[in-house]
Amino acid sequence: MNEQLTEKSFKRHVAYKLRIGQILQGAPIFEDIKLKHVEIEGKSVSRINLIANVVDKFSQEGEKKYGSLMLDDATGQIAVKFFGDGVAQLEEFQQGDTLLVIGLLRSWQNQIYITSEIIKKKDPEYLLIRKLEIEELLI
């Protein structure tokens, strides 16, 4: 019975610790019109673990609720997008906040963005810590 459970259970993809510049320089791989993953340094990346600062915030109420946070980590900028009831999360965050984001890479009109699974405020020192972590991984 455990074999059946294991075969049917979903295994989450690794959330790679990356900088925004690495994501933007990667090669997006599509399956039909949907983004399957981004090829980054020989890895197939579909989930990321990112630390960056909020540089812009947008929210649209009404029939179709939509919102986004534009994040910057000094290597590039990428949006975290929120839809429907998820837009309410935006109230917690302001321009200048440092955030830890774990989420899925998605694409719309040839632009890569993130849908968040976990998003938390962090101290700004975490940006330096992440930079050092990634440099350590590259050695």
Backbone torsions as a table, in degrees:
resi	resn	phi	psi	omega
1	MET	NA	-35.9	178.2
2	ASN	-62.5	-34.2	178.4
3	GLU	-63.1	-42.1	178.9
4	GLN	-63.4	-42.0	179.7
5	LEU	-62.9	-43.8	-178.3
6	THR	-66.8	-41.0	-179.1
7	GLU	-63.7	-36.8	-176.9
8	LYS	-87.0	-20.3	-177.1
9	SER	-71.4	146.1	-178.6
10	PHE	-88.1	131.5	176.7
11	LYS	-101.0	123.7	179.0
12	ARG	-69.0	145.0	175.0
13	HIS	-74.2	155.1	177.7
14	VAL	-64.6	137.5	174.2
15	ALA	-94.2	96.8	-175.8
16	TYR	-71.1	136.9	174.3
17	LYS	-78.9	113.4	-176.2
18	LEU	-137.2	165.9	170.1
19	ARG	-103.9	157.9	-175.0
20	ILE	-59.4	-41.1	179.5
21	GLY	-57.2	-38.4	178.3
22	GLN	-64.1	-41.3	-180.0
23	ILE	-64.2	-46.0	-176.4
24	LEU	-68.7	-27.3	179.2
25	GLN	-85.8	-10.9	179.8
26	GLY	-68.5	166.4	179.7
27	ALA	-101.6	111.2	179.3
28	PRO	-68.3	135.4	178.3
29	ILE	-114.7	123.0	-176.4
30	PHE	-107.1	147.0	171.5
31	GLU	-117.2	112.1	-167.2
32	ASP	59.9	-117.3	177.8
33	ILE	-107.6	-1.1	-176.2
34	LYS	-93.7	137.4	177.0
35	LEU	-66.6	121.5	178.7
36	LYS	-86.3	-50.6	177.1
37	HIS	-168.0	175.6	176.6
38	VAL	-118.6	127.5	177.2
39	GLU	-80.0	115.5	-178.9
40	ILE	-131.5	114.8	176.8
41	GLU	50.4	45.2	176.8
42	GLY	80.3	4.7	179.8
43	LYS	-112.5	145.5	174.3
44	SER	-92.3	104.7	-172.5
45	VAL	-104.9	120.6	174.1
46	SER	-120.5	-20.2	175.2
47	ARG	-122.7	144.5	-179.1
48	ILE	-130.6	159.3	175.3
49	ASN	-126.4	108.1	-168.3
50	LEU	-127.5	143.2	171.3
51	ILE	-123.1	126.0	-177.2
52	ALA	-158.8	169.3	179.0
53	ASN	-97.8	144.9	174.8
54	VAL	-78.0	123.3	177.4
55	VAL	-111.4	-14.3	178.0
56	ASP	-157.9	151.9	-178.2
57	LYS	-139.1	134.7	179.8
58	PHE	-136.4	139.8	178.3
59	SER	-143.6	135.6	179.3
60	GLN	-128.1	118.7	177.5
61	GLU	-95.1	176.8	178.3
62	GLY	118.3	-154.6	-177.3
63	GLU	-60.8	-44.1	178.3
64	LYS	-112.9	100.1	-180.0
65	LYS	-75.1	133.4	-178.4
66	TYR	-150.9	144.3	175.5
67	GLY	-155.2	162.2	178.0
68	SER	-152.4	154.6	170.0
69	LEU	-119.6	129.8	174.9
70	MET	-94.4	123.7	-177.6
71	LEU	-108.3	146.5	179.7
72	ASP	-138.3	132.0	176.9
73	ASP	-123.9	22.0	179.4
74	ALA	79.1	-2.5	174.6
75	THR	-111.5	-10.6	-179.2
76	GLY	164.5	-178.0	178.8
77	GLN	-128.4	143.0	177.8
78	ILE	-146.1	148.3	-179.1
79	ALA	-94.1	144.9	167.0
80	VAL	-108.9	121.7	-175.2
81	LYS	-107.7	146.0	-179.1
82	PHE	-127.2	140.5	-178.6
83	PHE	-130.5	151.3	175.7
84	GLY	58.8	-133.4	-178.0
85	ASP	-66.2	-19.7	178.9
86	GLY	-64.4	-18.9	-179.4
87	VAL	-61.3	-27.8	-179.5
88	ALA	-60.1	-26.5	178.3
89	GLN	-61.1	-26.7	-176.6
90	LEU	-60.2	-28.0	-177.3
91	GLU	-60.1	-27.5	-177.9
92	GLU	-72.4	-20.9	-169.0
93	PHE	-115.3	144.7	-179.5
94	GLN	-129.1	162.5	175.0
95	GLN	-58.6	134.2	-179.3
96	GLY	99.8	-18.1	178.0
97	ASP	-65.6	144.0	172.1
98	THR	-97.5	127.4	-174.5
99	LEU	-123.7	145.7	166.9
100	LEU	-98.7	124.8	-179.7
101	VAL	-125.6	124.3	170.4
102	ILE	-114.7	124.1	-176.1
103	GLY	-166.9	-176.4	-177.9
104	LEU	-98.9	141.5	174.4
105	LEU	-82.4	134.7	178.5
106	ARG	-134.8	170.6	179.9
107	SER	-139.1	141.0	174.5
108	TRP	-145.5	123.7	-179.5
109	GLN	51.5	50.2	177.2
110	ASN	62.7	20.8	174.8
111	GLN	-119.6	130.2	177.9
112	ILE	-80.3	136.5	174.9
113	TYR	-141.1	177.0	-177.4
114	ILE	-119.7	138.2	165.3
115	THR	-106.6	124.7	-171.5
116	SER	-82.5	141.0	169.5
117	GLU	-100.6	-41.7	178.0
118	ILE	-133.9	135.0	176.8
119	ILE	-144.6	122.7	-176.1
120	LYS	-139.2	146.6	172.9
121	LYS	-72.6	143.2	177.7
122	LYS	-135.7	163.4	173.1
123	ASP	-69.0	146.8	-179.6
124	PRO	-57.7	-23.6	179.2
125	GLU	-61.2	-22.3	-179.5
126	TYR	-63.0	-26.2	176.8
127	LEU	-61.2	-44.6	178.7
128	LEU	-67.0	-41.5	178.9
129	ILE	-59.6	-44.8	-179.8
130	ARG	-64.3	-41.0	178.7
131	LYS	-58.7	-44.6	179.6
132	LEU	-67.3	-38.8	177.2
133	GLU	-59.0	-46.0	-177.2
134	ILE	-69.1	-40.1	176.4
135	GLU	-61.3	-37.6	178.0
136	GLU	-64.3	-39.3	179.5
137	LEU	-67.3	-28.6	-178.1
138	LEU	-80.1	-16.0	-177.7
139	ILE	-76.9	NA	NA
